Amino acid sequence: MQFRQQALSKLQSPEQLDLPVRFARPQGLLVLCVTVLVMAAACFWAVTGSVASTLDAPGILTHARGSYLLQSPVAGQITEVLADEGETLPRDSPLLKVRTDRGERVVRTIDAGRLTSVTATIGAVVTTGADVASVERIDGADDPLVVLLYVSGNSASSVPVGASVDLTVQSVPSQQYGVLRGTVAAVGGATQTQQQITRFLGDAQLGRQFSRGGRPLAVLVKLERSDSTKSGYRWSSADGPPYAIGSMTLATGSVRLADQRPIDWLLP
């Protein structure tokens, strides 16, 4: 009965039409305005903005002509090593003396370059065709360095020529001196086998390392030069490392792929 009386008294009372109706509190209006602004900004960015994606790949600093493995043309015992690692040798330069059944023979370089490693030692016995040294093909000490990145064959098709590359060099602390700057100069047309990588780099271990995940595609990166750094190349820091960087140094490249519109991957 009590509720019935309250309902009847409310029906008999006149409606208060002159009082304002409150649809939302001030806090609710503020939240609504912020939500609308955020949605408008998101829509604007989705239409006009872009998203930069990157591709990371292992690589190595080298010279554009690569290296070669010098093999002994004769079998016998090594009696003398005529050059030291790091030396720049001309073409047809004597490297080893080998005692054979027909007398002493000299093993010579095939092409001019820098002697990066000598695997043969005095007293060792070599067979015909055995690897005795690795030589990097260069014309002079001022030959510019390049970087070869070995990218998975499935991902290499997305790498555009001219893309910028940030290179983390193994011998340079990136937190202190930053990363090396470069640009994609060429993308290989076919994947490479372990043997092909070994022949070009002159190192069987590197051939195994870069082909561990399958047959990769070689991406040639041209380094940006700079006269204001000790290394002669441009870094993300102002000065870069206070020393020169050498060839046959491992690096990791981060290739900036073509920018994508957010709406392309937001929508199914």
Secondary structure per residue as TSV (DSSP state, phi and psi in degrees):
chain	resnum	aa	ss	phi	psi
A	1	M	-	360.0	-35.3
A	2	Q	H	-63.0	-42.3
A	3	F	H	-68.1	-33.8
A	4	R	H	-64.5	-41.3
A	5	Q	H	-66.3	-39.1
A	6	Q	H	-65.2	-37.8
A	7	A	H	-67.3	-41.3
A	8	L	H	-66.5	-39.3
A	9	S	H	-67.3	-33.8
A	10	K	H	-70.2	-34.1
A	11	L	H	-70.4	-31.8
A	12	Q	H	-78.5	-20.7
A	13	S	S	-77.4	142.9
A	14	P	-	-69.9	147.8
A	15	E	-	-72.4	138.8
A	16	Q	-	-93.6	81.3
A	17	L	T	-78.1	-15.6
A	18	D	T	-84.3	-4.3
A	19	L	S	-89.1	138.8
A	20	P	-	-69.2	147.0
A	21	V	-	-97.7	128.5
A	22	R	-	-96.1	112.5
A	23	F	-	-84.6	-34.0
A	24	A	S	-152.6	153.5
A	25	R	-	-78.8	160.4
A	26	P	H	-57.3	-36.1
A	27	Q	H	-63.9	-38.9
A	28	G	H	-66.0	-37.9
A	29	L	H	-64.3	-39.1
A	30	L	H	-63.9	-44.7
A	31	V	H	-62.7	-40.2
A	32	L	H	-63.5	-43.3
A	33	C	H	-64.0	-42.9
A	34	V	H	-63.5	-41.5
A	35	T	H	-62.7	-43.0
A	36	V	H	-63.5	-42.3
A	37	L	H	-64.4	-42.8
A	38	V	H	-63.2	-42.9
A	39	M	H	-65.5	-37.4
A	40	A	H	-66.7	-41.2
A	41	A	H	-64.8	-40.1
A	42	A	H	-64.4	-41.4
A	43	C	H	-65.0	-40.4
A	44	F	H	-63.8	-42.8
A	45	W	H	-67.0	-36.7
A	46	A	H	-65.3	-29.0
A	47	V	H	-88.9	-40.7
A	48	T	H	-106.2	-19.5
A	49	G	-	-81.6	-178.6
A	50	S	-	-148.3	157.3
A	51	V	B	-120.4	125.6
A	52	A	-	-92.5	125.1
A	53	S	-	-110.3	150.6
A	54	T	E	-125.6	159.1
A	55	L	E	-129.5	122.3
A	56	D	E	-96.6	139.6
A	57	A	E	-151.5	146.5
A	58	P	E	-76.4	155.1
A	59	G	E	-162.4	-170.9
A	60	I	E	-151.6	142.8
A	61	L	E	-80.4	131.0
A	62	T	E	-155.3	-168.9
A	63	H	-	-107.9	156.3
A	64	A	T	-62.2	-26.6
A	65	R	T	-88.3	-4.9
A	66	G	-	74.3	-159.8
A	67	S	E	-130.3	176.4
A	68	Y	E	-145.9	152.0
A	69	L	E	-89.6	122.9
A	70	L	E	-86.4	125.3
A	71	Q	E	-112.0	146.5
A	72	S	-	-73.7	127.9
A	73	P	S	-81.8	-5.6
A	74	V	S	-135.4	165.3
A	75	A	-	-107.4	140.4
A	76	G	E	163.9	-163.8
A	77	Q	E	-108.7	132.8
A	78	I	E	-74.7	126.5
A	79	T	E	-107.2	-19.9
A	80	E	E	-159.9	140.7
A	81	V	E	-107.7	121.6
A	82	L	-	-97.8	-1.0
A	83	A	-	-146.0	156.3
A	84	D	-	-105.6	154.2
A	85	E	T	-60.0	139.0
A	86	G	T	96.5	-16.0
A	87	E	-	-71.7	146.1
A	88	T	E	-97.3	119.5
A	89	L	E	-113.6	143.4
A	90	P	-	-76.5	171.1
A	91	R	T	-62.6	142.9
A	92	D	T	63.6	30.7
A	93	S	-	-83.8	137.9
A	94	P	E	-67.5	135.0
A	95	L	E	-120.7	-44.9
A	96	L	E	-134.0	153.4
A	97	K	E	-113.3	130.2
A	98	V	E	-125.1	128.2
A	99	R	E	-86.4	120.4
A	100	T	E	-117.4	179.4
A	101	D	T	-65.6	-22.3
A	102	R	T	-104.6	17.5
A	103	G	E	110.1	-173.8
A	104	E	E	-83.5	133.4
A	105	R	E	-120.6	153.4
A	106	V	E	-110.3	130.4
A	107	V	E	-94.2	125.6
A	108	R	E	-116.9	158.1
A	109	T	-	-70.9	148.7
A	110	I	S	-84.2	-38.0
A	111	D	S	-140.6	159.7
A	112	A	-	-68.2	146.9
A	113	G	E	168.9	-173.9
A	114	R	E	-100.0	130.6
A	115	L	E	-76.5	106.7
A	116	T	E	-88.1	-31.2
A	117	S	E	-157.7	148.7
A	118	V	E	-124.6	113.3
A	119	T	-	-89.1	-17.9
A	120	A	-	-85.9	142.4
A	121	T	-	-127.2	159.0
A	122	I	T	-62.5	131.8
A	123	G	T	94.9	-16.9
A	124	A	-	-73.4	149.3
A	125	V	E	-101.2	127.3
A	126	V	E	-114.9	153.3
A	127	T	-	-105.7	165.5
A	128	T	T	-64.2	127.5
A	129	G	T	90.2	1.6
A	130	A	-	-74.4	142.3
A	131	D	E	-71.6	127.4
A	132	V	E	-119.0	-20.1
A	133	A	E	-163.2	163.5
A	134	S	E	-124.1	131.1
A	135	V	E	-126.9	129.4
A	136	E	E	-93.1	125.7
A	137	R	E	-74.0	114.9
A	138	I	-	-143.4	153.3
A	139	D	S	-91.2	-26.6
A	140	G	S	-167.0	172.0
A	141	A	T	-66.1	-20.8
A	142	D	T	-91.3	4.9
A	143	D	-	-59.0	130.2
A	144	P	-	-69.9	150.2
A	145	L	-	-84.1	152.8
A	146	V	E	-130.0	173.1
A	147	V	E	-123.9	133.3
A	148	L	E	-105.7	118.7
A	149	L	E	-100.6	138.7
A	150	Y	E	-109.5	102.5
A	151	V	E	-100.9	142.1
A	152	S	E	-54.7	138.7
A	153	G	T	-58.1	-29.7
A	154	N	T	-72.3	-27.2
A	155	S	T	-98.4	-18.0
A	156	A	G	-65.1	-27.2
A	157	S	G	-65.3	-20.3
A	158	S	G	-88.7	-2.2
A	159	V	-	-87.3	115.1
A	160	P	-	-90.4	144.7
A	161	V	T	-65.4	135.2
A	162	G	T	95.8	-4.6
A	163	A	-	-67.8	143.4
A	164	S	E	-78.3	147.3
A	165	V	E	-133.1	133.0
A	166	D	E	-104.2	127.2
A	167	L	E	-116.9	121.8
A	168	T	E	-92.7	113.6
A	169	V	E	-91.1	133.0
A	170	Q	T	-60.7	-35.3
A	171	S	T	-87.6	2.0
A	172	V	S	-122.9	119.4
A	173	P	-	-64.1	112.2
A	174	S	H	-68.9	-30.4
A	175	Q	H	-67.0	-25.7
A	176	Q	H	-96.3	-40.2
A	177	Y	H	-115.7	-2.9
A	178	G	-	84.2	-162.7
A	179	V	-	-115.1	157.3
A	180	L	E	-83.7	139.5
A	181	R	E	-98.2	140.0
A	182	G	E	-154.3	177.5
A	183	T	E	-139.1	139.1
A	184	V	E	-66.6	120.5
A	185	A	E	-98.1	-31.1
A	186	A	E	-161.6	151.0
A	187	V	E	-121.6	128.5
A	188	G	-	-59.7	149.2
A	189	G	S	-87.3	-15.3
A	190	A	S	-144.4	151.6
A	191	T	-	-68.5	158.8
A	192	Q	-	-116.1	143.1
A	193	T	-	-83.6	169.2
A	194	Q	H	-60.7	-38.2
A	195	Q	H	-66.7	-39.1
A	196	Q	H	-65.9	-41.7
A	197	I	H	-64.7	-41.7
A	198	T	H	-61.6	-44.4
A	199	R	H	-64.2	-40.2
A	200	F	H	-72.9	-40.7
A	201	L	H	-88.0	-15.5
A	202	G	T	69.8	30.5
A	203	D	-	-151.2	115.1
A	204	A	H	-67.7	-34.7
A	205	Q	H	-65.0	-40.5
A	206	L	H	-66.7	-35.7
A	207	G	H	-60.0	-43.1
A	208	R	H	-68.3	-39.6
A	209	Q	H	-64.9	-45.6
A	210	F	H	-79.6	-14.3
A	211	S	T	-107.5	12.8
A	212	R	T	-61.3	-36.6
A	213	G	T	-93.5	15.3
A	214	G	S	118.1	-173.9
A	215	R	-	-81.2	113.6
A	216	P	E	-90.4	171.8
A	217	L	E	-109.1	136.4
A	218	A	E	-84.7	130.8
A	219	V	E	-117.8	120.3
A	220	L	E	-89.3	125.2
A	221	V	E	-114.2	123.7
A	222	K	E	-90.6	129.3
A	223	L	E	-83.1	143.9
A	224	E	-	-82.1	128.3
A	225	R	B	-84.2	155.6
A	226	S	-	-152.7	134.5
A	227	D	S	-87.2	-7.6
A	228	S	S	-97.3	0.2
A	229	T	S	-114.4	153.7
A	230	K	S	-65.0	-35.4
A	231	S	S	-77.0	-20.3
A	232	G	S	88.2	5.4
A	233	Y	B	-127.1	161.3
A	234	R	-	-88.7	136.1
A	235	W	B	-120.6	166.8
A	236	S	S	-71.2	-24.9
A	237	S	S	-86.7	168.1
A	238	A	S	-66.9	-42.8
A	239	D	S	-109.4	-21.9
A	240	G	-	70.5	-169.8
A	241	P	-	-69.1	149.6
A	242	P	S	-84.1	34.5
A	243	Y	S	-155.3	162.2
A	244	A	-	-78.0	152.4
A	245	I	-	-104.7	142.2
A	246	G	-	-103.5	164.5
A	247	S	S	-72.9	167.5
A	248	M	S	62.2	32.1
A	249	T	E	-104.8	130.5
A	250	L	E	-70.1	149.9
A	251	A	E	-151.2	163.2
A	252	T	E	-123.8	126.5
A	253	G	E	-104.3	139.2
A	254	S	E	-113.7	104.5
A	255	V	E	-89.7	127.7
A	256	R	E	-84.4	114.7
A	257	L	-	-81.3	175.8
A	258	A	-	-60.9	136.6
A	259	D	-	-63.5	142.8
A	260	Q	B	-116.3	143.6
A	261	R	-	-71.4	133.4
A	262	P	H	-56.9	-33.8
A	263	I	H	-66.3	-20.9
A	264	D	H	-70.6	-33.6
A	265	W	H	-105.9	-9.2
A	266	L	H	-77.2	-36.5
A	267	L	-	-88.2	145.1
A	268	P	-	-69.5	360.0
